[in-house]
Amino acid sequence: MATAEDDLEQFNQFVRERLGSTDRAHVSLVELMEEWQLQHPMDIQQAENVAAVQAAIEDFKNGDRGRPAGEVTRELRESLRTSKE
């Protein structure tokens, strides 16, 4: 298991690489942290994601086919009162 010091060193390296490959004026520390977290999920997050996927597979096996994406987005637009764009 990585220590906090290891994590910090790896994050530091990640930030330096990202800043070297992008326009620094258009990237924030928050965005870098969010990108880092997506690429390096914590064990509990990964376990929750695996459980959610397994539950979805079981639902599918039991006949649940979900809802059409168009139906869901239409409801979201109506509830948020946004345009179609």
Contact map, one row per residue, 1 for C-alpha under 8 A:
1110000000000000000000000000000000000000000000000000000000000000000000000000000000000
1111111000000000000000000000000000000000000000000000000000000000000000000000000000000
1111111000000000000000000000000000000000000000000000000000000000000000000000000000000
0111111100000000000000000000000000000000000000000000000000000000000000000000000000000
0111111110000000000000000000000000000000000000000000000000000000000000000000000000000
0111111111000000000000000000000000000000000000000000000000000000000000000000000000000
0111111111100000000000000000000000000000000000000000000000000000000000000000000000000
0001111111110000000000000000000000000000000000000000000000000000000000000000000000000
0000111111111000000000000000000000000000000000000000000000000000000000000000000000000
0000011111111100000000000000000000000000000000000000000000000000000000000000000000000
0000001111111110000000000000000000010000000000000000000000000000000000000000000000000
0000000111111111000000000000000000000000000000000000000000000000000000000000000000000
0000000011111111100000000000000000000000000000000000000000000000000000000000000000000
0000000001111111110000000000000000010000000000000000000000000000000000000000000000000
0000000000111111111000000000000100000000000000000000000000000000000000000000000000000
0000000000011111111100000000000000000000000000000000000000000000000000000000000000000
0000000000001111111110000000000000000000000000000000000000000000000000000000000000000
0000000000000111111111000000000000000000000000000000000000000000000000000000000000000
0000000000000011111111110000000000000000000000000000000000000000000000000000000000000
0000000000000001111111000000000000000000000000000000000000000000000000000000000000000
0000000000000000111111100000000000000000000000000000000000000000000000000000000000000
0000000000000000011111110110000000000000000000000000000000000000000000000000000000000
0000000000000000001011111110000000000000000000000000000000000000000000000000000000000
0000000000000000001001111110000000000000000000000000000000000000000000000000000000000
0000000000000000000000111110000000000000000000000000000000000000000000000000000000000
0000000000000000000001111111000000000000000000000000000000000000000000000000000000000
0000000000000000000001111111101100000000000000000000000000000000000000000000000000000
0000000000000000000000000111111100000000000000000000000000000000000000000000000000000
0000000000000000000000000011111110000000000000000000000000000000000000000000000000000
0000000000000000000000000001111111000000000000000000000000000000000000000000000000000
0000000000000000000000000011111111100000000000000000000000000000000000000000000000000
0000000000000010000000000011111111110000000000000000000000000000000000000000000000000
0000000000000000000000000000111111111000000000000000000000000000000000000000000000000
0000000000000000000000000000011111111100000000000000000000000000000000000000000000000
0000000000000000000000000000001111111110000000000000000000000000000000000000000000000
0000000000100100000000000000000111111111000000000000000000000000000000000000000000000
0000000000000000000000000000000011111111110000000000000000000000000000000000000000000
0000000000000000000000000000000001111111100000000000000000000000000000000000000000000
0000000000000000000000000000000000111111100000000000000000000000000000000000000000000
0000000000000000000000000000000000011111110000000000000000000000000000000000000000000
0000000000000000000000000000000000001111111011000000000000000000000000000000000000000
0000000000000000000000000000000000001001111111000000000000000000000000000000000000000
0000000000000000000000000000000000000000111111100000000000000000000000000000000000000
0000000000000000000000000000000000000000011111110000000000000000000000000000000000000
0000000000000000000000000000000000000000111111111000000000000000000000000000000000000
0000000000000000000000000000000000000000111111111100000000000000000000000000000000000
0000000000000000000000000000000000000000001111111110000000000000000000000000000000000
0000000000000000000000000000000000000000000111111111000000000000000000000000000000000
0000000000000000000000000000000000000000000011111111100000000000000000000000000000000
0000000000000000000000000000000000000000000001111111110000000000000000000000000000000
0000000000000000000000000000000000000000000000111111111000000000000000000000000000000
0000000000000000000000000000000000000000000000011111111100000000000000000000000000000
0000000000000000000000000000000000000000000000001111111110000000000000000000000000000
0000000000000000000000000000000000000000000000000111111111000000000000000000000000000
0000000000000000000000000000000000000000000000000011111111100000000000000000000000000
0000000000000000000000000000000000000000000000000001111111110000000000000000000000000
0000000000000000000000000000000000000000000000000000111111111000000000000000000000000
0000000000000000000000000000000000000000000000000000011111111100000000000000000000000
0000000000000000000000000000000000000000000000000000001111111111100000000000000000000
0000000000000000000000000000000000000000000000000000000111111111100000000000000000000
0000000000000000000000000000000000000000000000000000000011111111000000000000000000000
0000000000000000000000000000000000000000000000000000000001111111000000000000000000000
0000000000000000000000000000000000000000000000000000000000111111100000000000000000000
0000000000000000000000000000000000000000000000000000000000111111110000000000000000000
0000000000000000000000000000000000000000000000000000000000110011111000000000000000000
0000000000000000000000000000000000000000000000000000000000000001111100000000000000000
0000000000000000000000000000000000000000000000000000000000000000111110110000000000000
0000000000000000000000000000000000000000000000000000000000000000011111110000000000000
0000000000000000000000000000000000000000000000000000000000000000001111111000000000000
0000000000000000000000000000000000000000000000000000000000000000000111111100000000000
0000000000000000000000000000000000000000000000000000000000000000001111111110000000000
0000000000000000000000000000000000000000000000000000000000000000001111111111000000000
0000000000000000000000000000000000000000000000000000000000000000000011111111100000000
0000000000000000000000000000000000000000000000000000000000000000000001111111110000000
0000000000000000000000000000000000000000000000000000000000000000000000111111111000000
0000000000000000000000000000000000000000000000000000000000000000000000011111111100000
0000000000000000000000000000000000000000000000000000000000000000000000001111111111110
0000000000000000000000000000000000000000000000000000000000000000000000000111111111000
0000000000000000000000000000000000000000000000000000000000000000000000000011111110000
0000000000000000000000000000000000000000000000000000000000000000000000000001111111000
0000000000000000000000000000000000000000000000000000000000000000000000000000111111100
0000000000000000000000000000000000000000000000000000000000000000000000000000110111110
0000000000000000000000000000000000000000000000000000000000000000000000000000100011111
0000000000000000000000000000000000000000000000000000000000000000000000000000100001111
0000000000000000000000000000000000000000000000000000000000000000000000000000000000111
